[in-house]
Amino acid sequence: MPMHRFLEWHASQFMTKDVESVPSSLTLRELGALFDHNDYNSFPVVDNDVLVGLVTKLDFLKAFIFDTSHLMPHYGEVMSKTVADVMMKDIVHVELETPLTKVLELMVKLRTRGFPVLDNGKLAGFISRTDLTHALTLATRDE
């Protein structure tokens, strides 16, 4: 049965390996330019070769929220903030040898678009919904 292949595969086999990361010191102005230039929803945040967080487009947008409890933010001040000010610090990650079945389970349970993949604590890649869809397509393809 072709679907058995999916049961044998790991994150390392389908992750994106050359992942662009950003430092926590990057300004929101610089981050906004990266989001404009790349078709990414998020960037892993890496300082001194250690994954310290994840920053998404939503995190970027949250910096501009204003309502009755928040005054209208001053654009220049917001754009001078750093990624460290807005990033998620407690992030879920997977390891190189995490089975795709576990990655799929976590992705659905947590309703997330993807996870950083670590190798001995260092960023090795990123696995996304698109990567899992590709793996499922390959696994269910008629032989």
Phi and psi in degrees as GROMACS dihedral restraints (atoms count N, CA, C in turn):
[ dihedral_restraints ]
;  ai    aj    ak    al  type     phi  dphi    fc
    3     4     5     6     1   -61.1    20    10
    4     5     6     7     1   -33.7    20    10
    6     7     8     9     1   -61.9    20    10
    7     8     9    10     1   -22.7    20    10
    9    10    11    12     1   -60.0    20    10
   10    11    12    13     1   -27.6    20    10
   12    13    14    15     1   -59.3    20    10
   13    14    15    16     1   -41.3    20    10
   15    16    17    18     1   -59.5    20    10
   16    17    18    19     1   -35.6    20    10
   18    19    20    21     1   -66.8    20    10
   19    20    21    22     1   -22.7    20    10
   21    22    23    24     1   -94.8    20    10
   22    23    24    25     1   -13.9    20    10
   24    25    26    27     1   -84.6    20    10
   25    26    27    28     1   154.8    20    10
   27    28    29    30     1  -123.8    20    10
   28    29    30    31     1   165.8    20    10
   30    31    32    33     1   -54.5    20    10
   31    32    33    34     1   -38.8    20    10
   33    34    35    36     1   -60.3    20    10
   34    35    36    37     1   -25.5    20    10
   36    37    38    39     1   -82.1    20    10
   37    38    39    40     1   -18.3    20    10
   39    40    41    42     1  -127.9    20    10
   40    41    42    43     1    -4.3    20    10
   42    43    44    45     1   -70.0    20    10
   43    44    45    46     1   159.4    20    10
   45    46    47    48     1   -82.5    20    10
   46    47    48    49     1   124.5    20    10
   48    49    50    51     1   -86.4    20    10
   49    50    51    52     1   -42.4    20    10
   51    52    53    54     1   -90.8    20    10
   52    53    54    55     1    84.6    20    10
   54    55    56    57     1   -96.1    20    10
   55    56    57    58     1   131.1    20    10
   57    58    59    60     1   -81.7    20    10
   58    59    60    61     1   127.1    20    10
   60    61    62    63     1  -116.6    20    10
   61    62    63    64     1   168.6    20    10
   63    64    65    66     1  -129.6    20    10
   64    65    66    67     1   152.9    20    10
   66    67    68    69     1   -82.2    20    10
   67    68    69    70     1   156.6    20    10
   69    70    71    72     1   -67.9    20    10
   70    71    72    73     1   -17.3    20    10
   72    73    74    75     1   -83.7    20    10
   73    74    75    76     1    -6.8    20    10
   75    76    77    78     1   -61.2    20    10
   76    77    78    79     1   137.4    20    10
   78    79    80    81     1   -78.9    20    10
   79    80    81    82     1   159.9    20    10
   81    82    83    84     1   -64.8    20    10
   82    83    84    85     1   -29.4    20    10
   84    85    86    87     1   -60.8    20    10
   85    86    87    88     1   -47.1    20    10
   87    88    89    90     1   -67.8    20    10
   88    89    90    91     1   -39.0    20    10
   90    91    92    93     1   -63.3    20    10
   91    92    93    94     1   -44.2    20    10
   93    94    95    96     1   -57.7    20    10
   94    95    96    97     1   -40.7    20    10
   96    97    98    99     1   -64.4    20    10
   97    98    99   100     1   -38.4    20    10
   99   100   101   102     1   -65.5    20    10
  100   101   102   103     1   -42.3    20    10
  102   103   104   105     1   -63.5    20    10
  103   104   105   106     1   -38.0    20    10
  105   106   107   108     1   -66.3    20    10
  106   107   108   109     1   -36.8    20    10
  108   109   110   111     1   -81.8    20    10
  109   110   111   112     1   -31.5    20    10
  111   112   113   114     1  -112.5    20    10
  112   113   114   115     1   154.5    20    10
  114   115   116   117     1   -95.6    20    10
  115   116   117   118     1    52.7    20    10
  117   118   119   120     1  -108.5    20    10
  118   119   120   121     1   149.7    20    10
  120   121   122   123     1   -94.3    20    10
  121   122   123   124     1   -19.5    20    10
  123   124   125   126     1  -155.3    20    10
  124   125   126   127     1   164.3    20    10
  126   127   128   129     1  -132.5    20    10
  127   128   129   130     1   134.0    20    10
  129   130   131   132     1   -66.2    20    10
  130   131   132   133     1   144.9    20    10
  132   133   134   135     1  -106.3    20    10
  133   134   135   136     1   120.1    20    10
  135   136   137   138     1  -127.1    20    10
  136   137   138   139     1   127.1    20    10
  138   139   140   141     1  -123.9    20    10
  139   140   141   142     1   129.3    20    10
  141   142   143   144     1    51.2    20    10
  142   143   144   145     1    45.5    20    10
  144   145   146   147     1    66.0    20    10
  145   146   147   148     1    12.6    20    10
  147   148   149   150     1  -116.0    20    10
  148   149   150   151     1   131.5    20    10
  150   151   152   153     1   -69.7    20    10
  151   152   153   154     1   119.0    20    10
  153   154   155   156     1  -113.7    20    10
  154   155   156   157     1    -7.6    20    10
  156   157   158   159     1   174.7    20    10
  157   158   159   160     1  -172.2    20    10
  159   160   161   162     1  -142.2    20    10
  160   161   162   163     1   136.4    20    10
  162   163   164   165     1  -123.8    20    10
  163   164   165   166     1   130.1    20    10
  165   166   167   168     1  -112.6    20    10
  166   167   168   169     1   169.1    20    10
  168   169   170   171     1   -59.8    20    10
  169   170   171   172     1   -36.3    20    10
  171   172   173   174     1   -64.5    20    10
  172   173   174   175     1   -40.7    20    10
  174   175   176   177     1   -59.8    20    10
  175   176   177   178     1   -42.5    20    10
  177   178   179   180     1   -59.4    20    10
  178   179   180   181     1   -47.9    20    10
  180   181   182   183     1   -66.1    20    10
  181   182   183   184     1   -33.9    20    10
  183   184   185   186     1   -58.9    20    10
  184   185   186   187     1   -28.0    20    10
  186   187   188   189     1   -63.5    20    10
  187   188   189   190     1   -18.0    20    10
  189   190   191   192     1  -103.4    20    10
  190   191   192   193     1     6.2    20    10
  192   193   194   195     1   -65.8    20    10
  193   194   195   196     1   135.3    20    10
  195   196   197   198     1  -145.7    20    10
  196   197   198   199     1   140.4    20    10
  198   199   200   201     1  -151.4    20    10
  199   200   201   202     1  -159.8    20    10
  201   202   203   204     1   -64.0    20    10
  202   203   204   205     1   -23.7    20    10
  204   205   206   207     1   -94.8    20    10
  205   206   207   208     1    -9.0    20    10
  207   208   209   210     1  -126.7    20    10
  208   209   210   211     1   133.9    20    10
  210   211   212   213     1   -72.8    20    10
  211   212   213   214     1   157.5    20    10
  213   214   215   216     1   -58.6    20    10
  214   215   216   217     1   123.7    20    10
  216   217   218   219     1   -70.1    20    10
  217   218   219   220     1   145.8    20    10
  219   220   221   222     1   -80.5    20    10
  220   221   222   223     1   121.9    20    10
  222   223   224   225     1   -52.8    20    10
  223   224   225   226     1   -48.4    20    10
  225   226   227   228     1   -61.5    20    10
  226   227   228   229     1   -39.5    20    10
  228   229   230   231     1   -66.7    20    10
  229   230   231   232     1   -43.8    20    10
  231   232   233   234     1   -62.7    20    10
  232   233   234   235     1   -45.0    20    10
  234   235   236   237     1   -68.6    20    10
  235   236   237   238     1   -16.6    20    10
  237   238   239   240     1   -87.3    20    10
  238   239   240   241     1   -13.1    20    10
  240   241   242   243     1   -61.8    20    10
  241   242   243   244     1   163.1    20    10
  243   244   245   246     1  -108.1    20    10
  244   245   246   247     1   166.2    20    10
  246   247   248   249     1   -55.5    20    10
  247   248   249   250     1   -37.0    20    10
  249   250   251   252     1   -57.8    20    10
  250   251   252   253     1   -28.9    20    10
  252   253   254   255     1   -72.9    20    10
  253   254   255   256     1   -24.3    20    10
  255   256   257   258     1  -122.1    20    10
  256   257   258   259     1   -13.8    20    10
  258   259   260   261     1   -69.5    20    10
  259   260   261   262     1   159.7    20    10
  261   262   263   264     1   -85.4    20    10
  262   263   264   265     1   126.7    20    10
  264   265   266   267     1   -94.8    20    10
  265   266   267   268     1   -34.4    20    10
  267   268   269   270     1   -93.9    20    10
  268   269   270   271     1    94.0    20    10
  270   271   272   273     1  -116.3    20    10
  271   272   273   274     1   151.1    20    10
  273   274   275   276     1   -88.7    20    10
  274   275   276   277     1   135.9    20    10
  276   277   278   279     1  -132.2    20    10
  277   278   279   280     1   167.8    20    10
  279   280   281   282     1  -124.5    20    10
  280   281   282   283     1   165.1    20    10
  282   283   284   285     1  -100.3    20    10
  283   284   285   286     1   166.2    20    10
  285   286   287   288     1   -52.1    20    10
  286   287   288   289     1   -42.4    20    10
  288   289   290   291     1   -94.0    20    10
  289   290   291   292     1    12.0    20    10
  291   292   293   294     1   -65.4    20    10
  292   293   294   295     1   125.9    20    10
  294   295   296   297     1   -61.5    20    10
  295   296   297   298     1   144.7    20    10
  297   298   299   300     1   -59.4    20    10
  298   299   300   301     1   -29.8    20    10
  300   301   302   303     1   -61.8    20    10
  301   302   303   304     1   -38.8    20    10
  303   304   305   306     1   -71.4    20    10
  304   305   306   307     1   -40.1    20    10
  306   307   308   309     1   -60.9    20    10
  307   308   309   310     1   -45.2    20    10
  309   310   311   312     1   -61.3    20    10
  310   311   312   313     1   -45.6    20    10
  312   313   314   315     1   -59.5    20    10
  313   314   315   316     1   -46.8    20    10
  315   316   317   318     1   -63.4    20    10
  316   317   318   319     1   -41.8    20    10
  318   319   320   321     1   -63.2    20    10
  319   320   321   322     1   -42.7    20    10
  321   322   323   324     1   -71.0    20    10
  322   323   324   325     1   -45.3    20    10
  324   325   326   327     1   -61.1    20    10
  325   326   327   328     1   -42.8    20    10
  327   328   329   330     1   -91.4    20    10
  328   329   330   331     1    -5.6    20    10
  330   331   332   333     1    53.4    20    10
  331   332   333   334     1    49.2    20    10
  333   334   335   336     1  -114.0    20    10
  334   335   336   337     1   163.7    20    10
  336   337   338   339     1   -88.9    20    10
  337   338   339   340     1   -16.0    20    10
  339   340   341   342     1   171.5    20    10
  340   341   342   343     1   176.5    20    10
  342   343   344   345     1  -137.4    20    10
  343   344   345   346     1   144.8    20    10
  345   346   347   348     1   -66.1    20    10
  346   347   348   349     1   146.1    20    10
  348   349   350   351     1  -111.9    20    10
  349   350   351   352     1   123.7    20    10
  351   352   353   354     1  -107.0    20    10
  352   353   354   355     1   150.0    20    10
  354   355   356   357     1  -129.1    20    10
  355   356   357   358     1   107.3    20    10
  357   358   359   360     1    52.9    20    10
  358   359   360   361     1    43.9    20    10
  360   361   362   363     1    84.2    20    10
  361   362   363   364     1    -7.5    20    10
  363   364   365   366     1  -106.0    20    10
  364   365   366   367     1   146.7    20    10
  366   367   368   369     1   -64.8    20    10
  367   368   369   370     1   121.2    20    10
  369   370   371   372     1  -110.3    20    10
  370   371   372   373     1   -20.7    20    10
  372   373   374   375     1   175.4    20    10
  373   374   375   376     1  -167.5    20    10
  375   376   377   378     1  -144.5    20    10
  376   377   378   379     1   134.3    20    10
  378   379   380   381     1  -115.8    20    10
  379   380   381   382     1   129.1    20    10
  381   382   383   384     1  -119.2    20    10
  382   383   384   385     1   175.2    20    10
  384   385   386   387     1   -57.5    20    10
  385   386   387   388     1   -40.6    20    10
  387   388   389   390     1   -61.3    20    10
  388   389   390   391     1   -40.8    20    10
  390   391   392   393     1   -62.7    20    10
  391   392   393   394     1   -42.5    20    10
  393   394   395   396     1   -67.8    20    10
  394   395   396   397     1   -39.8    20    10
  396   397   398   399     1   -60.8    20    10
  397   398   399   400     1   -42.4    20    10
  399   400   401   402     1   -60.8    20    10
  400   401   402   403     1   -45.8    20    10
  402   403   404   405     1   -62.2    20    10
  403   404   405   406     1   -43.0    20    10
  405   406   407   408     1   -64.7    20    10
  406   407   408   409     1   -38.4    20    10
  408   409   410   411     1   -62.7    20    10
  409   410   411   412     1   -44.8    20    10
  411   412   413   414     1   -64.2    20    10
  412   413   414   415     1   -41.4    20    10
  414   415   416   417     1   -67.7    20    10
  415   416   417   418     1   -30.3    20    10
  417   418   419   420     1  -100.8    20    10
  418   419   420   421     1     1.3    20    10
  420   421   422   423     1   -66.9    20    10
  421   422   423   424     1   134.2    20    10
  423   424   425   426     1   -62.6    20    10
  424   425   426   427     1   137.6    20    10
